Each structure stands twice: as C-alpha cells, then as structure tokens.
Amino acid sequence: MDVVRIGIIGLGNMGTGHMRNILDGKVPRLTLTAVADLLPERRAAARDLCKEKLQFDTFPTIFESGKDLIESDVCDAVLIAVPHYQHPALTISALQHGKHVLCEKPAGVYTKQVREMNEAAANSDRVFAMMFNQRTNCLYRKMHELVTSGELGAIKRVNWIITNWYRPQIYYDSGSWRATWSGEGGGVLLNQCPHNLDLLQWICGLPVRVRAFCHNGKWHNIEVEDDVTAYMEFPNGATGVFVTSTADAPGTNRFEITLERGKLVCEDDKLLLWKLKESERDFCRTAKGGFDKPECTFEEVETDGLNEQHVGVMKAFVGRILDGTPLVAEGAEGIRGLTLSNAMHLSSWLNQTVEIPFDEDLFLDELDKRCETSAAKNTAAVTFDTSGSYNS
C-alpha cells in the first residue's frame, strides 16, 4: 500500500475543514474515498465541495451513517469528527472492522468510556491516533523538550490562563447537541480546552488533586460551563492554576511554568526563558544575604518555526501507517487530558477537592444526573469555517 484511503465521519465544522485539507492535497499519500453524515444538507454540501475540487472519477462514496462507512471496503482508515459521546463507540467499531482511526478531540466524555476504547485499541493491530493538533506547535514542542529534559530542574508552579477561546451565542445555537450535558457532555472543558489540558499533562504531567469552580451558563444561554478556575497539586508538591472562559474579549493565552532553574512563559507567539545560574533550591539554602536573589539570564527561545496543526497530525498518521514513523499523539493518550477535565467537573459538582485517580462510577452517576435534566434544543445545524479558530 502506497496511499491511505480515508473516510471522514461527521461533516460539521471540523470534519469539513479536514475534508478541505485532504481535497486540497495538503496531506501527501492520503486520499479521500468516503464521507458520512446523518444530515442530508451536509451530505449535499460535501457532494458540492467534491465536485468543485475533484474529477468525477475520483469522487468519494457518500454514506448516511458512520456505521455504513465503517462496514464498507472503500477506505483503510477513518477520521472521526462527530459529537463527543460517539467517539469511543465509532472508534471501537472501526478498529474491529480493521480500520485505522484518527479521532477528533476529546477522546470521549468520560474516562470509563474511553478506557474501553483504549482496551479495544490495545487488542488491535491498527493505528489509533488523536487529533491533538496543538502538539505540532513549535512553541509547545519546545516547552515539552525543555521541561521533560530535566535541564531546568523540577516544576514548582504552573499557571495557564487561556481565555482567548471567545465564542458568541450564535456558536452555541448552531447545533442541537452543542453546550448540553446530554449532547456534548460539557462546555469549554470538553470543547475548546481538550487541547490545553492535553498540552498541560503532556508537558507537566498529571496533577494528583484538583479543586475546581465551573460556572455553568455564566456568560451565555447554555447549561454547561463557560467559565472555569481550577487549582491543581502535582506529585512533587508543585501547584498550579488553570483559568479558562469563552467570554473574555480580548482574551489571554499565557502559559507559565516556574522550575528550580528558571521560568518559561509562552505568550503572544513567543517562548521566553529566564534561566538561573544555579538551582533556586541550592541558592536558597546557601545565600548569605537576606535579600539576595539568584543570578538570572533572559532569552527568547529559538524554535524550528513549524506549526502544521491538523495537517501535521494527518501527515504523521499516514506516516505511521505506511512507514511506521511516530504519531503526533497516540490514541491511548487521549484519556489523560480527559482525566483532568473530568476531575475538574467532579470537583465543582461535589464542591470539594478531588483526588486523581477518581471514582469513575461516581463521575458517571453525577454526569447522568445532569443529562436527565438536560434541555432539548430544536436548532438547525450550521457549519462554520474553522480556519484560524484553533491556533490558541
């Protein structure tokens, strides 16, 4: 096999964006051979887009359901871009039918469900990847390299204020499943912040306890959270704060990590490093003056400048299938960021600190309570152009 035939399940905002990238030839050795969506207007839009981009003899097969696409023999891999609750079931089905899987974020809504998906992937010989496109960003890749290398010592403090995921009310009104407990499973933590929570755990590791305050419908007419402040404690005693909202204008994206030998700040498309001459811990114990401070140098960190986003994830997916090269994010890693968002939700629901790992059955019980009272929305589906909306 020298080309991967892929089918896209779900032709909403993200699915349509992925479709355009593939049809525009941005991912070598990847060809679109199938698409699926339950809504006839989206299938019609996909047909029109394919007519615009392709010759008739390369026209993809258009299915009504993901199930039919998965059970067909017209593709080698699937890209799943449907509402969150459906991610694990479709992934498991695709793997069982011998398809490689690239799944949009989040991996699912609750970790118990995603754990079953990961078990199915472990028992399969197919490639399973997550669409964590922010991991392709050169700034975050460099942060990961600097922190995990140990050259800056252990982490002491983590602060991330990520409030530039602004969304107006029309965004939430664009689909009946959006911003509901039964349809989406959460708000900003499940929709926008899976990227940031994945990066946080990828760079800093998972905390061991969380105390969060999730404000539901604080700024929008929705039933799920649109404003979150969370405190975290890590295994080595480091602490952290994570703040997010979809209502701040202008918003902020400042990711700051203080370590024993320096401080990293990622903001305004720059990575800044304050590097200490010696470990702060050593200096603290040996300094002779009561107001002495460790010597420090400052620099803007140089990176390779590459930031391929979704295209980069798809290139790596094809590379793993055809060449055995590394993925941007292994599918099994999707549970880690979800663990963090589940812990934040549970902490807020119970109004108490939550230990990680937490009781997954308790989380599901609490989620089910909210789903039972989730309001039905009779809203026509709208597809927006996502270009430039994800690079936060």
N, C-alpha and C positions, 0 to 999 in steps of 0.2 A: 504494500500500500504506500503510495507516494503523495496522496491527498486525503485529507479527512473530510468526510461528508457530514455536515452538521444540520440538525433541525432545531429550530427555536420554538419553545413552548411558552406562549404568552407574548402578545404584541402590543402591550401598553407602552408607557414612556421608555423604560429601559430596553425591552425587547425590540422595539422599533429602532432604537439607537444602535443596538448590536447588529440588527439586520442591515442598516445603512453601512456600518463599518465593513461588514463582510462583502456586501454587494459592491462597495467602492474599491474592493481589492486591497484593503489595508492589512489583511492578515494572510500572508503567503501560505499556500498549501492548505487553505481552508475554503471549502465551497459550500454554499447554502443549498441544500436539496429538499428541505421541508420546513414548513411553519405550521403552527396550530394556535387557534384562539376560539373561545366559545362564542364571541360576539361576531355576528355577520359583518358589521360595519368595519371591524378591524381586519377581518379576512379580505374584505373588498379593498381596503387601503393597502394591504400587503400585496395584493394582486396588482394594483396600480403601480406601486413602487417597483415591483419586479419588472413590469412591462417597460417602465422608464429606464431601468438600469441594465436589463439583460436581453439577450436574444431569446426568441421563443423556445429554441431547442435546449436551453439550459434552465427552463422555468421550474422553480421548486414545486413540489406537491403541497397543496394546502389542505390541512386537516381541520376538522371542527374541534377535536379533543386531543389533549396530550396523550391520552391512553392509546388512541388510534395511531398517532405518530410513533410512539414508542414500540408498538407491536408491529409496525411496518418494517420493511427491509430497505428503506430508501436512505437511511443515514447510519453512520458509525458512532455518532456522538450526539448528545442533546445539550442545549443551553436552556436552563430553566429560569424563567423570568415572570413567574406568576405570583399572586398574593402569598404571603409568608407561610401560612398554615400548610399550604400544599407542597412546599419544598421537599420535606422528607419523604412523603409518600411517592411523589413522582421520581425522586432520586432513586429510591429503593427499587421501584418498578423498572426504571431504565437500566440499572445495574443488573437486575435479574434477567433482563432481556438482552444482555450482552452489549449494552451501550456505554460508552464513556460519558461522564457527566461533568458539566461546568454549571455550578449553581450560583444564582444571584444571592446577595446578602439579604437578610440574615440567613443562617443555616436553617432556622426554623423559629418557632415562637417560644418553645420551652425545651429545656435541656433533655428531659426524659425522652421526648420525641426524637431529638437529634442524636441521642445516644444509640437508639435503634438504627438510625440511618448510618451511623459510623460503623456499627457492627456489620451491617449488610455490605458496606464498602470493604471492610477488612476481609470479608469472605468472598470477595470478588477479585478477579484479575484485571478489572477495568480501571482506567484512570478516573479519579474523583478529585475535582478542584473547586475552590471557592473563588467568587469574583470579588476579591479584596483588592480593587484597583489602586487604592491609596498606597499600597505597599510598593508600587512601581515608582512613586515619587522619590526623586533623588535625595531630598531633604530628610525624609523619614528613613530611607535606607541608610543614610549616613548616621543618623541618630542611633539606629539599631546597631550599626557596626561599632560606634564609639562606646555605647553603653555595654553591649554584650562582650566586648573585647576585654573589659576589666581595666583598661588603662586609666580610667577616671575614678576607679575605686567603686565602692558600693553606693547604691542610691540612698539618699537621705530624705528627699522630698520630691513630690511630683505635683504639678499644678497644670491643669488644662482647662482653659475657658474657651469653649467652642460654640459661639453664638451667631456665627455667620451662615447658618442654615435657614435663613429667613424664608418663610412661606406665608402668602396671603390666604385669606379664607377660601378663595376660589380653588386653590390647590386641594384643600381638604374636601371640597364639594365636587371634585372631578371624578369620583368613583364611589359606589355604594359601600365598598369594603373599607375605604380609607378611614383612618382615625376612629375605628371602632374596636372594641375588645374582641368581638366575635369575628370580625373580618380581617383585622390587621394584627391584633394581639398586643398593641401598644402604640405609642406615639413617636416622639423624637428618638427615644432609645432603640426602637425597633426599626425605624425607617431611615433616618439620617445617620445616627451615631454608631451603627454597627461598624462603620469604617474606623471611627475614632477609638471605639472600645477595642477593636481588633489591634489597632496600632499600639494602644496603651499596653495591652498584655503582651504583644509581640516584642516591644522594646523594653518594658519594665517588669514583665511577669504579672501573674495574677495576685491581687491582694488576698488576704486571709479573712478580712472582715470589712463590712460596708455599712455605713449609716446614711441613708438617702432620704431626700424630700422631693417627691414627684408631684407637681401641681397639675391636676387634670383640667383641661379647658380654661386655663388661666387667661390666655390671650386670644383664643379662638373659640368658635362654637363647635367644640368637639368633646368627646367623652374621655379621651386619653390624654397623656401628659404632653405638655408643650413647654415645660419649664422644670429643670431638674438641677438640684445641688446635692452632691454626694461627697462624703468623707470616706477615705479608704486607709487601711493599715496593711502593710506588706510583711512578709515573713521575717525580714531582718529588722523590723521596727520602724522602717520608713513610713511616712504618712503621705497622703495625697488628697487633693480636692479636684473634683470633676464638675464643671458647670456647663450646662447647655440649654438652649432655647431656640424656638423657631420664630420668635417675635422681636428680637433685638435688631434695630436698624439705626445706624450701621452696626453690624455685629463685630465680634472679635474672634480671632483664632490665634491664641498664644499658648504654646506647649513648652513648659519649663521643667527641667529636671536638674535638681541640685544633687551633686555627688560628693564624695570625700575629697576629690582632687579637682573639682571645678563645677561649672554650671553650663548647661546647654539651654538655649532659647530658640525656638523655631517660631518665627512670626514674620509677616509681610514678605513671604517667599525668600527668606534668608535664614540661615542657621548660624547662630552666634555662639562662640565658646569663650568662657572665662576659665583659664587653666591655672591652677595653683602650683607654686613651685614645689610644695610638699603637701602631703595629706593634711587636711584640716584637723583630723583626729590627733595626728602626731604633733602638729603645731600647738593645738590646744593644751596638750599635756606638758610641753616643754618651753613655751613662750615665757619670757622674763618680765615683760611689761604688761600692766593691767589693761592697756588699751591697744596692744599690738594686734596687727592683722597679718595674715599670711600674704606673701607676695603673689601677685597675680598678673598674668598676661591676657590680652584680649585679641581675638581674631574672628573674622568672618570665615567660616569653614568652606573650603572649596569642595565641590561635588562634581560628578560627571555630567550634570545638567540634564540627564534623561528623565522623562516623566511620561511614559506611554499610556498610562491609565488602562482603560478597558482593552484597548488593542494589545497592549503589552501582556495582559493576562491571557488573552486568547492566543497570542504567539507562543507563550510558554506552554499552554495547554496542548497545542499542536506539536510542539517540540517534544513534550513528554511522550505523547502517543507514538510519534514517528521515530524519534531519536533517543528517547529515554532521558532527556535532559530535565533539569529541575523545574518545578512549578513555581509560580509566584506565591501561591498559598495552597497547601494540601487541604483537601476537603475535610479531613478529620479535625483540622484546627478551628473550624467554624464554631465548635461548641464552646471555645474559650471566651471569646467576646460575649457570646450569648449568656454564659455563666455570669458574667459581670452585670449585664443588663437585667437578668432575672433576679440577681441578688439585690440590685437597686430597687426594682419593683417590689420585691417581697419585703424589704426593709421599710419602704414607705407604707405599704399596705398594713403591716403589723405594727408600725410606729416603734420600731426597735432596731438595734444593731443585728445584722445577720452574719453568721459565720459562713465561710466558703471552705469546703462544700456545704451546701444547704440541703434541706429536706425537699427533694424534687416532687414528692407526692403532695406535700403541703403547698408548694408553689402552684401546682396544677389545680388543687382544690380552690385556692384563692382566685386563680385566673378564671376558673369555671363559674365562680360566683358572679364575676363581672360580666362574663359572656351571657349569663342567664338574663341579665337586665340590660344587655346591650341594645340600643335603639336601632331599629331598621331604618335604612336610608334609601329613599327612592330617587336615585340620582343617575342621570345619564352619564355614561363613561366619556371622558375627554382625554385625549392623548396630547401631551405637551412635548415640545422639543427640549431634550435634556442637555443639550450642548452647553458646556460651561457651568452646569449646576452642581457638579460633583467634585470639583477640584478644590476642596476646602481643607 
